[in-house]
């Protein structure tokens, strides 16, 4: 898989996250449910990113964040995404796994 394909999938996922966050806020304010279309769009974009072959540690970290956002790994195993991200980014000498290269956390 090319770097271009990864960048497109990541950009699509970041956009889906932004739309999802906006929809969550709208639903909270209106006392409404989250739009199934927005939720499905986010899920599709997350799966598309997760299924792209990764070629760097940062890309693996991005997949971990997308998986956590998709299935809420933190709910199943509290702290798991943070542990995995800390280990991955520690290999690069970065102390915090929650940094700019990652998509936003939706948790």
C-alpha positions in Angstrom: 0.0 0.0 0.0 1.3 3.4 -0.8 1.9 6.3 1.5 -0.7 8.2 -0.5 -3.3 5.6 0.2 -2.5 5.8 4.0 -2.7 9.6 3.9 -6.0 9.5 2.2 -7.4 7.0 4.7 -6.1 9.0 7.6 -7.5 12.3 6.2 -10.9 10.6 5.7 -10.8 9.3 9.2 -9.8 12.6 10.8 -12.8 14.2 8.9 -15.1 11.5 10.1 -13.9 12.0 13.7 -14.6 15.8 13.4 -18.1 15.1 12.1 -18.8 12.6 14.8 -17.6 15.0 17.5 -19.9 17.7 16.1 -22.8 15.2 16.0 -22.2 14.1 19.6 -22.3 17.7 20.7 -25.4 18.5 18.7 -27.2 15.4 20.1 -26.2 16.4 23.6 -27.5 19.9 23.2 -30.7 18.8 21.6 -31.2 15.8 23.9 -31.4 13.6 20.7 -29.8 10.4 19.5 -26.6 10.5 17.4 -27.4 10.2 13.7 -27.0 6.6 12.5 -25.5 7.9 9.2 -22.8 9.9 11.1 -22.0 6.9 13.3 -21.9 4.6 10.3 -19.6 7.0 8.4 -17.2 7.1 11.3 -17.2 3.3 11.6 -16.5 2.9 7.9 -13.7 5.4 7.9 -12.2 3.7 11.1 -12.3 0.3 9.4 -10.8 1.7 6.2 -7.8 3.1 8.2 -7.4 0.0 10.4 -7.3 -2.2 7.3 -4.6 -0.2 5.5 -1.2 -1.9 5.9 1.0 0.1 8.3 4.6 0.8 7.5 5.6 2.9 10.5 5.2 2.9 14.3 3.2 6.1 14.1 0.7 4.5 11.7 0.3 1.6 14.1 -0.4 4.2 16.8 -3.0 5.8 14.6 -4.6 2.3 14.1 -4.7 1.8 17.9 -6.5 5.2 18.3 -9.0 4.3 15.5 -9.7 0.9 17.0 -10.2 2.5 20.5 -12.6 5.0 19.0 -14.5 2.3 17.0 -14.9 -0.4 19.7 -14.1 1.5 22.9 -11.1 -0.7 23.9 -10.8 1.4 27.1 -14.2 0.1 28.2 -13.1 -3.5 27.7 -9.6 -3.1 29.2 -9.2 0.2 31.0 -6.0 1.9 30.0 -5.1 -0.5 27.1 -4.9 2.0 24.3 -2.8 4.3 26.5 -0.4 1.4 27.3 -0.1 0.4 23.7 0.4 4.0 22.5 3.0 4.7 25.3 5.0 1.6 24.2 4.8 2.4 20.5 5.8 6.1 20.9 8.4 5.2 23.6 10.2 3.2 20.8 10.5 6.6 19.0 11.6 8.4 22.1 8.3 10.3 22.5 7.1 10.4 26.0 3.4 11.0 25.3 1.4 8.8 23.0 -1.4 11.3 22.8 0.3 13.7 20.4 -0.4 15.4 17.1 0.1 12.5 14.7 -2.9 10.6 16.2 -6.5 11.1 15.3 -8.6 12.6 18.1 -9.8 10.4 20.9 -13.6 10.1 20.9 -13.7 8.6 24.4 
